Amino acid sequence: MQQLEFFDIPSPCIGVCEAGPRGYCIGCFRSREERMHWHSVDDATKRIIVQACTRRKRAYLTRQNKEDKQNTHFNQGNLF
């Protein structure tokens, strides 16, 4: 049995539309195809896309945190 949806699933777009080095948007972490077909896919597919974006963002932030921790001993910080 399919669950009824009462609300539309909003686009994860935050208005930063630029492709990153892995081909995903650096704002919402969707692929080009996911962005192009957002309005034509059903809600179940949108839910899958949003979950994938969340995983991609989490992985990106994890990589960024690792890089930041490796470079912290070189940062002096702002004195003013």
ZAMARGU-4260 file (C-alpha; in steps of 0.2 Angstrom, whole numbers, plus 5000, padded with zeros to 4 digits):
<rodrens>
0) 5000/5000/5000 | 5007/5017/4995 | 5008/5031/5008 | 4998/5046/5004 | 5007/5063/5002
5) 4998/5078/5008 | 5012/5091/5004 | 5024/5093/4989 | 5042/5089/4992 | 5051/5105/4990
10) 5067/5106/4980 | 5083/5106/4990 | 5090/5120/4979 | 5097/5134/4990 | 5101/5146/4975
15) 5119/5141/4973 | 5119/5133/4956 | 5137/5128/4952 | 5144/5111/4948 | 5158/5105/4960
20) 5173/5094/4956 | 5162/5078/4957 | 5148/5084/4946 | 5136/5088/4959 | 5129/5105/4963
25) 5139/5113/4977 | 5123/5121/4984 | 5111/5106/4985 | 5122/5091/4980 | 5110/5085/4966
30) 5117/5079/4950 | 5114/5088/4933 | 5100/5075/4929 | 5092/5076/4946 | 5091/5095/4944
35) 5085/5094/4926 | 5071/5081/4930 | 5065/5087/4947 | 5048/5094/4941 | 5044/5078/4931
40) 5048/5064/4944 | 5036/5058/4956 | 5037/5061/4975 | 5045/5044/4979 | 5059/5048/4967
45) 5061/5065/4975 | 5062/5057/4992 | 5076/5046/4986 | 5085/5061/4978 | 5084/5071/4994
50) 5091/5056/5004 | 5105/5055/4992 | 5109/5074/4993 | 5109/5072/5012 | 5122/5058/5011
55) 5132/5067/4998 | 5132/5083/5009 | 5137/5073/5025 | 5151/5065/5015 | 5157/5081/5009
60) 5157/5089/5026 | 5166/5074/5033 | 5180/5076/5020 | 5181/5095/5024 | 5183/5092/5043
65) 5197/5080/5040 | 5206/5092/5029 | 5203/5106/5041 | 5210/5096/5056 | 5225/5091/5045
70) 5229/5110/5042 | 5225/5117/5059 | 5243/5118/5065 | 5247/5130/5051 | 5233/5142/5055
75) 5238/5157/5066 | 5221/5164/5067 | 5215/5182/5066 | 5224/5194/5079 | 5212/5208/5076
</rodrens>
